Amino acid sequence: MQRVAIAMALACGPKLLLLDEPTTGLDVTTQAGILDLLDELRRETGMAMVCVSHDIGVLARLTARVAVMYGGRIVEDRLTADLLTRPAHPYARALMASVPRIESPGLPPSIHGSPPPPGETGQGCAFATRCSRAHAACEEEPALSPLKEGGRIACHAPDHGPLAPTEMPDPMVAQEAGAPVIAVRGLVVQYRRASLLSRLTRRSLPDPVVAGISLTLAKGEILGLVGESGSGKSTILRAIAGLWPPSAGSITLDGTNLPARVTERDRTALRRLQVVFQNPDASLNPRHTVREILAQPLRLYFNAGPTEVETRARRLIADVRLDPAHLGRRPAQLSGGERQRVALARAFAAEPDVILCDEVTSALDVSVQASVLALIHDLCHARGTSCLFVAHDLAVVAALCDRVAVLHRGRIVEEGPARTVCSTPEHPYTRSLIEAVHRASDVRVHHFGES
């Protein structure tokens, strides 16, 4: 679909192509194909491109120059190689440190605090309240001034040193458990059922999207499902959640078979198994305040009264590191990262045994992504909740998960501890994915002609 969208934009032979997150939600191999296509078209046609992205790997691979924005203003404008290796603005440096790296397992640091709401940057430097180098001069807004080494920066106290290696904490260790909380056996999922005509004519059905998958999830464990687009990751999650009935196989929760359809499951099973979707815009009711969004599971599963709802809602909003003032806001008044935190709070409001996370960080910038990963880590560790974490980003999985299962064409091709699989993969497909991650994270600067 993304290639079709690019073809539509190129149909009139533009001289300037504006790309708004062109690879968000794509796996590394599909992303590489899109980026190679764009670079080839640029070289053939000579058109200019402006690419908006939160993905540092995309910027490294596609762009010659990067402008970093904060609070509605450009804070640093540099050649890509200079910015990615020696950023000078404290915000740019913090962004680089927040990028998860597959060769350094563990949760990357996030930037403390929150960015100012749009249009409310106030006086002085907008980043001063979150900056460790802030001083009295930061009460005045810094001008965007030239740097000696090239580029521009808006900062009273820039740091010109190289980036220091970031110390990553060890990933969490799964709690010991006897029987698994979730057990999937021989799961087969097809998106087209056999019709009477196909049975009579013996026409063959298409290959299943998921073919004979078996996996388990222990108490307190975070299991990552990774693979290319179309490998069956989200389909497995949907089948476990009861959103798409499997053609064969079984799914058990603490040894008890779960009905195939969510409408056939009782209230206890619904409470114990919660889903956090990729797009919080579509999963949060835009007409409800955050307070009402959190109140619904509290009333449904615990019959909570108004006083209890308010108390528990405030506790939940604090657990996801948001201010109680957010309870009175609607989803449209929140940033993407804040909406995803509210979605997590709603899932944990039900006090589930298992949460199913479907690409929950794919649309977030690296700093917000780091804070959401830390949030999932801390909540699962504190509450003993198990998590099935679907992602296409192996670096994110290596940072968060205890164990990883790699899918290819609906089958698990490799499974094991996340650190082992990501450092010494055995299957050729897993090795190809990790090589693609390394290529995507390389700093590649194209030699553009002068403009």
VEXLUM-904742 format. One record per residue (C-alpha): x, y, z. Coordinates in steps of 0.02 Angstrom, whole numbers, plus 50000, padded with zeros to 5 digits. Layout:
BEGIN
XYZ;...
//
This chain:
BEGIN
500005000050000;501445011750039;502185008649866;500505012849786;500425029049886;502175033549825;501675029749645;500155041249662;501265055349726;502495052749582;501165052049447;501265070849411;503175071549407;503465082249562;505055091949596;504765090549784;504105075049875;503455077050053;503555060950154;502625059950319;503255044650414;503375034250253;503965018350341;503025018750507;502415001350552;503484992350422;504714978550461;506564981550425;506624972250259;505054980550189;505694997150255;507354994450165;506434991250002;505425007350019;506985017650061;507975010049916;506525014149801;506455032249860;508335034449842;508305026949666;506875038549615;507805053549686;509355049249587;508385046149425;507245061349431;508275073949530;506805078249642;507055084849818;506275076249969;505755081850142;505535066850258;504655068150426;505155053450536;505445047950715;506505033250655;508355037450671;508815023050555;507715030150416;508525047150434;510265039250431;509875029450273;508875042050172;509355059850216;510845071250190;510315083950321;509215083250476;508295096950569;507815092150748;506245100650814;505645103550992;504205114251053;503785119750875;505535126350839;507095119750754;508415116950889;509785109150782;510075108250593;511575097850539;512245085850409;511565068650452;513255060750492;513725075250608;512055075050698;512025056150726;513825055050788;514115071950875;512445080450912;512675096951004;510945101151072;510495092351236;508825086651163;509645079251008;510915070351118;509525063351229;508605057051074;510145047751012;510375039751183;508555033651181;508795022951026;508745004251071;510234994651003;510174976150965;512004974051014;511654981851187;510144972951264;509234982151401;508014996551411;508695012951338;508525028651445;507045040051412;506995058951433;506205063651599;504725075351599;503545079451456;503645091151307;502605107151315;500865106651239;500775114051063;500775132951069;501235133551254;503125134551249;503165150051360;504695161151378;506495155751359;507145138851303;505705126351288;506855111851336;507595120251492;506465111151617;507085094251552;508905099051521;510365094851637;511395109251564;510095122951594;510685139051677;510115157051700;510365161851517;509065148851467;507695160451530;507905169051361;507465159951201;509075155151109;509245160550928;509625148050791;511455152150763;512825144850651;514005131650720;515875132350684;515865114450621;514375117850508;512515118150534;511455128250656;510945126450838;509775135250959;510595132551129;511495142951261;512525127951322;512865115851178;513885100051205;515135097051065;515845080651130;515545063651051;514125053051115;514645042051260;514095023751261;512465021751354;512435009351498;510914998251475;510154989151624;509884970551607;508184964851542;506964958451672;507014940051718;505404930151706;504714923751869;504784904951896;503114896751863;502434879251852;501084878051719;501074891751587;499774905551598;499444904751410;499734889151305;499434888851117;499454871751034;499404868350846;498604885150803;498044886750622;497214902650557;496504905750383;495664921550325;494534912950199;493424898750251;492974884050140;491354887950048;490114874649991;490644877849811;492494875249851;492064859049941;491044852549795;492364857349666;493794852349783;494654868649752;496134870749867;496124884250000;497534896850012;498964892850129;498554897150311;499194913650379;499684904350538;500154886050518;500304874950671;500984887550796;501334881450973;501994892751111;501854895751298;501914911251408;502464909751590;501894920651736;502774937451733;503644933651568;503744945251418;503774935451256;504164944551094;503434939250926;504454946150781;504484944050593;504154952950430;502474960350384;501284946150343;502214933350448;500704930650561;501204940150719;499624950450739;498544935950680;499164925250825;498774939450945;497034941750871;496684923150886;497214922951070;496134938351103;494644929851021;494524942850882;494764929950743;494284911550764;495654898950723;495364884950598;496224872350712;497184871150874;496844876051054;497174890951168;497154888351356;497204900751501;497874892451659;497454875551583;495654880151539;495164880751355;494694898051294;493194899151176;493714904151001;492654920050995;492774934251119;490864935351125;490814917551195;492034920951339;491434924551514;491814940451609;493234932651708;494154927151550;493894944351473;494614952851627;496134941451636;496624944351453;496794962451396;497374969851229;498354985751193;498174990151009;499424998350892;498385013950860;497695021951019;496735034550912;495595020550853;495465011351019;495035026051134;493295033851125;493585051951069;492015057851159;492535051351330;493745059151452;495215048951517;494265047251682;492785039051594;493935027951489;494745021151648;493085020251742;492285008051619;493354992651660;493284997051845;491384996951842;491254981851727;492434970151817;492414976451997;490734985352013;491685000452080;490715015352146;491095033652107;492315036052253;493265019952216;493305024052029;494085041052064;495375033852185;495895019652071;495895030551915;497095042652000;498205028052051;498195021051874;498605037751793;500065039551915;500645021851873;500825026751689;501725042851741;500405055451691;499765070151792;498025068551873;497525083751768;497495071951618;495955063251690;494865077651629;495565077751452;494945068851297;496075058551180;496195072951054;496995083651190;498395070951218;499985067151123;500235050151041;501335044251184;500065050251314;498645041251223;499665025151222;499975027051410;498095029151437;497795013251334;499035004051447;498185011051603;496495004951538;497214987551508;497984986651682;496384993551761;495634976151737;497084968551838;497414955951699;498514940551705;499044943251524;499174958551412;499324957151224;500294971751148;500134973850960;501504985350891;501184997751032;502785007951001;502885007950811;502185025550791;503135033550936;504745043550934;506245035351015;506135044751180;504275041351206;504575023451147;505905021351281;504725027651417;503305016251358;504485001151356;505055005351533;503245007151584;502774989851518;504324982551600;503944990351770;502074986451770;502344968251721;503724966251850;502734974451990;501104965351957;501744948551892;500784951251730;501314941351577;501494950351410;501444944551230;502344958451138;502114958950949;503404969650858;504374970850696;505844979750779;507114967050843;508064980450939;506494984551039;506174966051072;507984963551128;507794978151249;506154972651329;505824954151311;506414938951407;506114927051263;505804929151077;504954918650943;505404922750762;504024919750634;504194917150447;502704913550336;501594908450480;502834896850565;504044898850710;505804896450641;506784900650799;506364902850983;507424906151136;508054919151261;508004936351179;509814940151216;510404923551140;509314924550984;509814942550949;511684939950979;511974922450908;510494917850795;510494900450720;509164901250585;509654909950420;508044920050420;508394926850595;510164931250541;509474940650390;508304950650502;509724955350620;510844960150474;509444971350409;509334979650582;511204982950579;511104990250403;509645001350453;510615008150602;512175012250501;512525030650468;512465032050280;512705049150204;512355050950018;513465062649920;512195074949855;512695088549735;512705106249797;511005114549795;
//
